[in-house]
Amino acid sequence: MIYSLFFLFVSICLILTAGCTGSESPSPAAEDEENAVVISPDNSVDYSDSSNWISVPAIDKEVDVFYVYPTVSGNETGLMDITNEDERALAEGVFTSQGSVFESNANVYAPYYRQMSTGADMTQTPVATDIKEFKIGAADVEDAFDYYLNNYNEGRPFILAGHSQGTMALMELLKDRFGDDEKLRSQMVAAYLIGYTVTDEDLEKYGLKAAESANDTSVVITYNTQSATSEGGRMLLPGAICINPLNWKTDSTYAPASENLGARFYNDSTGEFLREVANYTGAEINPENGALITEIPEGEVLDLGPHGEGVYHRYDISFWWRNLEENVGERIDAYLMQN
């Protein structure tokens, strides 16, 4: 699908200053542009070098996760410098808060990639996925996935997982690699494409279906969280598909807060765990626009970053953390039983 520049620019808002994810108290990046060593955009990243991975886990589970982090970089060059320790630390922080959802059930692999930073020139083209910096980052993700498949995977089933720009990069991977590869699709337990719009048109390109329950497999799980009074999240585009992460329904059936197993909040910049709240909030789907609707507890004050009133993009994973963790296990069990 074609994403507008306006939507993309806001969706990749910088996590360390305003955040794209569920950090309650992000800290500023300590950038040192003078000493930064940027890998040339003309060269590929060597994923045989373990230093280009946030996580290459010990293998103790039957299923893997390939995780791609959201925007963390404000690099003025337009690309994340994956050799810069400060920028790497930001990617590690959000990996701790988001990637940890999968760690109790799977071996989680996560590459560093030269993502498009908020310093990119957003006026290059009206088609955001054609912006050269985004294409470089998406190509890195594809290279890392190929290296993972050929050198780490050893035939195990896998899950794809991302948020915000990470989801967008995975959408490009699915479009380029999965649509004509039935074997690859059948090896995939599920794809958690959270925090950006996935449409029926996208799914047709991937050769996949949207999730319709808690335990269907080889499907896409996607949603964008906001309040009932919000005028609309900028990541929520026409045709958005949604599944409720509390009751795993795709209709407007309300799931009360009692079904929320636990929200977990982190400082995404550092990975510091802040708090966990059981029965934090309920959720329902707005069938008109595909938004996941929720109301946070009375008196709760959250930093929404640059997003509009009631747009909980930063908390797409935090609000439903324990339910997502449980669901990963359910889908893995269902896949292994079927196969």
N, C-alpha and C positions, 0 to 999 in steps of 0.2 A: 504494500500500500504506500501511498505518498504521504509523507508527514510534513506539515507546514513548519517553516522555520520558527515561527513564533512558539508553537507548541514544543518543538524540540529544545529551543533555547531555555525555556523555563524548566523543562523536564530534567535537564542536566545541570540544574543549579548546584552550586558548589557546596558540598557537604560540610566543609570545615567552617564556612562563614554563614551559610543559611540552611544548607542541608537538603539532600534529596531523600534521606532515610531517617530512621527513628531515633536519632540522638536527641537527648534532652538538653545537653549542654556542650555543643561542639566547641572545639578549641581552634584558634587560628593556626594556619600552616606557617612554619618557619622556613620560607623559601630562601634559597641562596642562588639566585640566577647566575651570579658571577662564576660560581664553582660547579654549577650543574653540568653534567655530561649527558647530552641528549643523543640517543641512538638515532642515526639518520633515518628520515622517513623512507629513503630509497633502499634501505637494508631491512631484511627480515630479522626478527628476534630469534635467537638460538635457544629453542626450548629443550634441547638436550642438556643445557646448562641448568642445573637445579636451582641456581640463584634467580632464575626468571620465573619461578613458581612461588606463590605464597604458601601453597600446601601441596606436598607429595606425601601422602599418608602411608603408614604401615598398613598392610592389607590384612584386616581381620573381619571383614564383612563380605557378604556375597554380592553386593551391589555397590556401584560407584556413583558419585555425583560429580558433574563437571559444572562448577559455579563461576559466574562472571559478575564482578562487583559493579555497582553504580558509579556515577561521576564523583571523583574525589579531588580532581586536579583543577587548579586555577592557573596553570602554567601559561605565561604570556605568549609562548610560541604557538599555542593552539593544541599542543599534544602533551600528554602526561610524560614526564621524564622518569622512566621506570628504573633508572640508575640512581635517582635522588633519594636519599634515605628518608627525608621528610615526607615525600610523596608516597614512598613505599609504606611508611608507617600508617598513613591514612587508609591505604588499601587493606592493610592488615587489621586495622581497627574495625572497619565495616565487615570484613570477613568474619571476625570474631562474633559480631552481633547478628549477622545474617547467616553465614555459612554454618554456624553452630547448630542451627535448626536441624541440619541433616546428619550431624556427626554421630548421634546415637544409633542410627540405622544404616549408615553407609560410609564408604571410604571417600572423603571429599577432596577432590583435586581443584586447584584454583590457580590460574596463571596470572602474572602481571601482564597487562597489555597497554599499549600506547593509545589510551582512549582520547577522544576529543575533549579538550579542556574548555573551560568557560572563556579562555583567551582566544578561541578560534574565531575567525571572521565568518559571521553568520550570514553575510550578504552574498556569498559566492554563487549560490544557486537556489532557486525556489524549492528544489527537491533536497530535503535535509540529508537523506541517506547518500546523496552524491557529493556532499561536502568532503573535501580531500582528507581532512583529519579524521572524520568519522570512518571513512573507507579504510584508512590505515589501521585504526583500532579494530574494526571488524575483521580485517584480514589477519591481524595478530590472533584474534580469538579463533579463527578457522585454522590457522597454523598450529596453535596450541592444542586444539581438539584433535587434529590429525596426529600430532606427536603423541598425545594421550592414547588414542586408539591403537597406534602402531607399537607403542613401547610400554605402556602402563596397564592397559585394559585387560589383556589376556582373555578376551572373550566374555567378560562379565557383563551382565545387564547394567545399564546406566540411567541416570536421571540428569536432565539439563535443568539448571536453575539460575535465575538472574533477577535483577530489579532495575527499573528505570533504564539508563543507558546500557546496562548489562543485558536487560531483556531485549533491547533493540538490536544489540550485536548478535544475540542468539537467534533472533528472528531472521537475520540475514543468513546465518549458518543453516538454519532449517530450510530456508528457501533455496539456498545453493546446493545443499548436500542431501537433503532427506526426500525431496519430492520424487526423485527417480530411483531411490535406493530402498527397496522393500526390506532387505536384510537389516539395514541400519534402523529403520523405523521399528522393526520387530524386536530389536535389541534394547530399545528405549522403553523404560518402565513408564516414564511420564516426563513432561516438561513444565516446570513451574515458571511461567512467564509473567511475573508480577510487576505492577506499577507502570504498565503501558498498554495501549489498546491493541488487542488481537481481534481480527474480524473473521467472518466466514471465508472471505476472499483469501486471507492469509492462510487459513487452514487448508484450503484447496491446493495452494502452492506447496505446502509441506506434505500433503498426502496424509494428514492427521485429522482427528476429530477433537472436539472440545469435551472436557470431562463433564459427566452428567451425574456422577455419584461419588461416593467416598472411595471406591475400590476398583473403578475401571482403569484400564492400563493402556499404554501407548497413546495417551491423550494429553491435551494441553490444559493446564490449570491457570486461570488468569482472572484478575479483578483489579479495580481501582477504588480506594476507600475515600469517602467524603460524608459530610453531614447532610441531613434532609434539607437544610436551609441554604446550603452552598449553591452558588450560581453555576458551579461546574468546575471540576478539576481540569487543568490544561493538558493532562495526559489522557483525558477521556475524550476520544474522538467518536464520530458517528459510526455506528455498527459494532460498538464494543460488546464483546462476549464477557459474561461474568458467571462465576460460581461462588456460592456463599461458603466461606471457610469454616463456619460453625456447624452448619447442618448438611453441607455438600449438596444443596439443591440449586437448581438453576431458575426456579420461579420466585415469586415474591413472598414465599413462606418466611415468616419472621422467626429468627432464632434468638431466644432471650439470652441475657447475660449469664444465666445459670449454665448455659452450654459452652461458655468460654472457659477453657481449661486453664488459661493463664496468659496474660500479656507480660512480656519481658522488655524492659527498657534498658538501653545501653547508651553510653557516649560513643557514637560511631567513630569519632576521630581517634579514640584511644582504645576502644574495645572494653572500657571499664563497665562492668555490670552495675546498674543503678538500683533496680527494684523489680519485683515480680508481683502481679496483682491477679488473683483468681477472680473469675466472674466479672471481668473489667467492664465489658459492654457487649450488647447484642448487635445483630446485623440482619439486614434484609436487602434484597435486590430491587432497584428501581427498574421495572421492565421497559420504561420508556427510553432511558439512555444507557442502561447497562452498568450503572454505578452501584457499588457496594455501599449501602447507607448505614451509618451508625451514629449514635449520640454518646459522647464521652460522659463520664460521671459528673454530676453536679459539683461545681467548685474546682474541677480539674483545669489547670492552665498548662497548655502545651505550646511549645515554640513551633510554629508552622513554617518558619523560614519565609521565603518569598511568595508562598502560595496564598491564595485567597481564603476568605473566611470558610472554615469547615472543610478545607481540603487536606486530608490526612495522608498525603502521599508519603511523607517521611516515616509514617507509622504503618505502612502496608504490611509489614512483617511483624513488627513489635506487638500490635494489637491482638494478633491471632497466633502468636508464637507457639504455644503449646499444642493448639489444634493442628497447626501445620506439621509439627514434629510427629504427632500421633498419626496423621494422615500419610506421611512419608512411609512409616512402618506398615500401615494398612495396604498401601498400593504395592509395596515390595512383596509382602506376604501373598497378595493376590497374584502378582506376576509369577512368583516362584511356584505357586501351586499350579498355575496354568501351564507352566513350561517345564 
